[in-house]
Amino acid sequence: MAFTVEEFRDLVRILEEHPEWRAELRRLVLTDEILTLPELVRDLIQAQRRTEEQVAALVEAQRHTEERVTTLEDRVASLIEAQQRTEVQLSALVEAQQRTDQQIAALTEAQLQTNYRLDTLTNDMAAVKGIVLELQYRDRAYAYFAPLIRRTRVLSGDELDALLEGAIAQGQLSEAEADELLLADLLLRGRRRADNSEVYLVVEVSWKVDPYDVERSVRRAALMSRIGIPAVPVVAGKEVIAEAANLADMLQVWQLTNGQAIPPHQPGSANDQSPNHA
């Protein structure tokens, strides 16, 4: 049977009068899917709200991340600038060190040259003083060597040449040995105070007498003795170092220092000036 308009109006009026019947009517009229649609919409709305909250949280986290990345980038940039400044400072330090090394090398070279010049000057001065001292002993030989000999006479170059030429001719000396005697600082001839016998003094003169002077005087005195007249080795100077003094005493060499004659048997004793030991 057809459902009239009056009947529909009566139904609407009844539903308005009894609203509790509306749910039952909807259940009968609508499908289950349509009935559950409001609940699904509410669920979707809640899910959307949660999604929006999560997105908002992600956005906030992203913002914090971006802030941290920006801070990190700033720090990295600062570190790069600091590293660049450090490298510039290190480069400057290296250059300064190189300049310092060059200056030290230059100072060292200058010091070496100064030391060399000082050593050369010292040696030159020692040589000059030795020459002056040799001239003093030569000019006043009669006074300096009086404790050893009397009638002192310095052999001239001509006398020595003639003496050595005769010794070479007689086979007493070789050419090399004669040349060795020519290098003696001072050769004297006189009478030994102990027994008035004729004797030569072979003298090596140095400002500071060392063992080499003692050895030269002994070697050259031995060569002079071959000519036929005894020869006495002598060293003379302002100072005789301890090693030279000990060697002179052992090799029977006289020492003359500051006008004092020291015989070889008692170096430095109170009887040094005794003339009986020549």
C-alpha positions as CSV (number, residue, x, y, z in Angstrom):
1,M,0.0,0.0,0.0
2,A,1.3,3.4,-0.9
3,F,2.5,5.7,1.8
4,T,0.5,9.0,1.6
5,V,1.6,12.5,2.4
6,E,-0.7,12.6,5.3
7,E,0.8,9.5,6.7
8,F,4.3,10.9,6.2
9,R,3.3,14.1,8.0
10,D,1.8,12.0,10.8
11,L,5.1,10.1,11.0
12,V,7.2,13.3,11.2
13,R,4.9,14.6,14.0
14,I,5.1,11.4,16.0
15,L,9.0,11.4,15.7
16,E,9.0,15.0,16.8
17,E,6.9,14.0,19.8
18,H,9.0,10.9,20.5
19,P,12.6,11.8,19.6
20,E,13.8,8.5,21.2
21,W,12.2,6.7,18.3
22,R,14.5,8.4,15.8
23,A,17.5,6.2,16.5
24,E,15.4,3.1,16.0
25,L,14.0,4.5,12.8
26,R,17.5,5.4,11.6
27,R,18.6,1.8,12.4
28,L,15.8,0.5,10.3
29,V,16.2,2.9,7.5
30,L,20.0,3.3,7.2
31,T,22.6,0.7,6.5
32,D,25.3,-0.3,9.1
33,E,28.0,1.6,7.1
34,I,26.0,4.8,7.1
35,L,25.2,4.4,10.8
36,T,28.8,4.0,11.7
37,L,29.9,6.9,9.5
38,P,29.7,9.6,12.3
39,E,31.9,7.5,14.5
40,L,34.3,7.0,11.7
41,V,34.3,10.7,11.0
42,R,35.0,11.3,14.7
43,D,37.9,8.8,14.6
44,L,39.2,10.5,11.5
45,I,39.0,13.9,13.1
46,Q,40.9,12.6,16.2
47,A,43.5,10.9,14.0
48,Q,43.9,14.1,12.0
49,R,44.3,16.0,15.2
50,R,47.0,13.5,16.4
51,T,48.7,13.7,12.9
52,E,48.6,17.5,13.1
53,E,50.1,17.3,16.6
54,Q,52.8,14.9,15.4
55,V,53.5,17.1,12.4
56,A,53.7,20.1,14.7
57,A,56.1,18.2,16.9
58,L,58.1,17.2,13.8
59,V,58.1,20.8,12.6
60,E,59.3,22.0,16.1
61,A,62.0,19.2,16.1
62,Q,63.0,20.3,12.6
63,R,63.3,23.9,13.7
64,H,65.5,22.8,16.7
65,T,67.5,20.7,14.3
66,E,68.0,23.6,11.9
67,E,69.0,25.8,14.8
68,R,71.5,23.3,16.0
69,V,72.8,22.8,12.4
70,T,73.1,26.6,12.1
71,T,74.9,26.8,15.4
72,L,77.2,24.0,14.3
73,E,77.9,25.7,11.0
74,D,78.7,28.9,12.9
75,R,81.1,27.0,15.1
76,V,82.7,25.2,12.2
77,A,83.1,28.5,10.4
78,S,84.7,30.0,13.6
79,L,87.0,26.9,13.8
80,I,88.0,27.4,10.2
81,E,88.8,31.1,10.8
82,A,90.7,30.2,14.0
83,Q,92.6,27.5,12.0
84,Q,93.4,30.0,9.3
85,R,94.7,32.5,11.9
86,T,96.7,29.7,13.5
87,E,98.2,28.7,10.2
88,V,99.1,32.4,9.5
89,Q,100.7,32.6,13.0
90,L,102.6,29.4,12.5
91,S,103.8,30.6,9.1
92,A,105.0,33.8,10.8
93,L,106.7,31.8,13.6
94,V,108.4,29.6,11.0
95,E,109.7,32.7,9.1
96,A,110.8,34.3,12.4
97,Q,112.6,31.0,13.4
98,Q,114.3,30.9,10.0
99,R,115.4,34.5,10.4
100,T,116.6,33.7,13.9
101,D,118.5,30.6,12.6
102,Q,120.1,32.8,10.0
103,Q,121.1,35.4,12.5
104,I,122.5,32.7,14.8
105,A,124.4,31.2,11.9
106,A,125.8,34.6,11.0
107,L,126.7,35.3,14.6
108,T,128.4,31.9,14.9
109,E,130.3,32.5,11.8
110,A,131.3,36.0,13.0
111,Q,132.3,34.5,16.3
112,L,134.4,31.8,14.6
113,Q,136.1,34.5,12.5
114,T,136.7,36.6,15.6
115,N,138.1,33.6,17.4
116,Y,140.3,32.8,14.4
117,R,141.5,36.4,14.3
118,L,142.1,36.4,18.1
119,D,144.0,33.1,17.8
120,T,146.0,34.5,14.9
121,L,146.7,37.7,16.8
122,T,147.6,35.7,19.9
123,N,150.0,33.6,17.9
124,D,151.4,36.6,16.2
125,M,151.9,38.4,19.4
126,A,153.5,35.3,20.9
127,A,155.8,35.1,17.9
128,V,156.6,38.9,18.2
129,K,157.3,38.6,21.9
130,G,159.5,35.5,21.3
131,I,161.5,37.4,18.6
132,V,161.9,40.4,21.0
133,L,163.0,38.1,23.8
134,E,165.4,36.3,21.4
135,L,167.0,39.7,20.6
136,Q,167.3,40.5,24.2
137,Y,169.1,37.2,24.9
138,R,171.3,37.8,21.9
139,D,172.2,41.4,22.8
140,R,172.9,40.6,26.4
141,A,174.1,37.1,26.2
142,Y,177.1,37.8,28.4
143,A,174.7,38.7,31.2
144,Y,172.0,36.2,30.8
145,F,174.3,33.2,30.3
146,A,176.9,34.2,32.8
147,P,175.9,31.5,35.3
148,L,176.8,28.9,32.7
149,I,179.8,30.2,30.7
150,R,182.2,33.1,30.6
151,R,183.8,34.8,27.6
152,T,180.5,34.4,26.0
153,R,180.3,35.0,22.2
154,V,177.3,34.7,19.9
155,L,178.1,32.8,16.7
156,S,177.6,35.0,13.7
157,G,176.0,33.7,10.5
158,D,179.3,33.6,8.7
159,E,181.0,31.7,11.6
160,L,178.2,29.2,11.7
161,D,178.2,28.7,7.9
162,A,182.0,28.1,8.0
163,L,181.6,25.7,10.9
164,L,178.9,23.7,9.3
165,E,180.5,23.6,5.9
166,G,183.6,22.1,7.6
167,A,181.5,19.5,9.5
168,I,179.7,18.5,6.3
169,A,183.0,18.2,4.4
170,Q,184.4,16.0,7.2
171,G,181.3,13.8,7.3
172,Q,180.4,14.9,10.8
173,L,177.0,16.2,9.7
174,S,174.7,15.7,6.7
175,E,173.2,18.6,4.8
176,A,169.8,18.1,6.5
177,E,171.4,18.1,9.9
178,A,173.3,21.3,9.1
179,D,170.0,22.9,8.0
180,E,168.5,21.8,11.3
181,L,171.3,23.6,13.2
182,L,170.7,26.8,11.2
183,L,167.2,26.9,12.6
184,A,168.5,27.1,16.2
185,D,167.4,30.4,17.9
186,L,170.8,31.1,19.5
187,L,174.2,29.5,19.3
188,L,176.8,30.6,21.9
189,R,180.5,29.7,22.5
190,G,182.4,30.2,25.7
191,R,184.2,28.7,28.6
192,R,182.4,26.5,31.0
193,R,182.6,28.0,34.5
194,A,183.0,24.6,36.1
195,D,186.3,23.6,34.4
196,N,187.1,26.4,31.9
197,S,186.6,24.0,29.0
198,E,185.3,25.3,25.7
199,V,181.6,24.6,25.2
200,Y,178.7,25.5,22.9
201,L,175.2,26.6,24.2
202,V,172.3,25.6,21.9
203,V,169.5,27.9,23.0
204,E,165.8,27.7,22.1
205,V,163.9,30.9,23.0
206,S,160.1,31.2,23.4
207,W,157.9,33.5,25.4
208,K,156.3,30.4,27.0
209,V,158.7,27.4,26.8
210,D,156.9,24.1,26.0
211,P,158.1,20.5,25.7
212,Y,158.8,21.0,21.9
213,D,161.3,23.7,22.7
214,V,163.1,21.3,25.1
215,E,163.2,18.5,22.6
216,R,164.6,20.9,19.9
217,S,167.3,22.1,22.1
218,V,168.4,18.5,23.0
219,R,168.3,17.4,19.4
220,R,170.3,20.4,18.1
221,A,172.8,20.2,21.0
222,A,173.5,16.6,20.1
223,L,174.2,17.6,16.5
224,M,176.6,20.4,17.6
225,S,178.5,18.0,19.8
226,R,179.4,16.0,16.7
227,I,181.6,18.8,15.5
228,G,184.0,18.2,18.3
229,I,183.1,20.6,21.0
230,P,180.6,19.6,23.8
231,A,177.3,21.4,23.5
232,V,174.8,22.1,26.3
233,P,171.0,22.4,25.5
234,V,169.3,25.4,27.0
235,V,165.7,26.8,26.9
236,A,165.0,30.4,27.7
237,G,161.8,32.4,28.1
238,K,159.5,34.4,30.3
239,E,157.8,31.2,31.5
240,V,158.5,27.5,31.3
241,I,155.3,25.4,31.6
242,A,155.3,22.5,34.1
243,E,155.5,19.7,31.4
244,A,158.5,21.4,29.8
245,A,160.3,21.9,33.1
246,N,159.9,18.3,34.0
247,L,161.1,17.2,30.6
248,A,164.1,19.6,30.8
249,D,165.1,18.1,34.2
250,M,164.9,14.6,32.8
251,L,166.8,15.4,29.6
252,Q,169.5,17.5,31.4
253,V,168.5,20.8,29.8
254,W,169.2,24.2,31.5
255,Q,166.3,26.7,31.9
256,L,166.6,30.5,31.9
257,T,163.6,32.4,33.0
258,N,163.7,36.1,33.9
259,G,167.4,36.1,34.3
260,Q,167.4,33.1,36.6
261,A,169.4,30.0,35.5
262,I,167.9,26.7,36.6
263,P,170.2,23.6,36.3
264,P,168.5,20.4,35.2
265,H,169.2,18.4,38.4
266,Q,167.2,20.7,40.8
267,P,164.5,22.7,38.9
268,G,163.3,25.6,41.1
269,S,165.6,24.8,44.1
270,A,167.5,27.4,46.1
271,N,170.8,26.5,44.4
272,D,169.5,27.0,40.8
273,Q,172.0,29.6,40.0
274,S,175.0,27.5,40.9
275,P,177.5,27.7,37.9
276,N,179.0,24.3,38.5
277,H,176.3,22.3,36.6
278,A,176.9,23.6,33.1
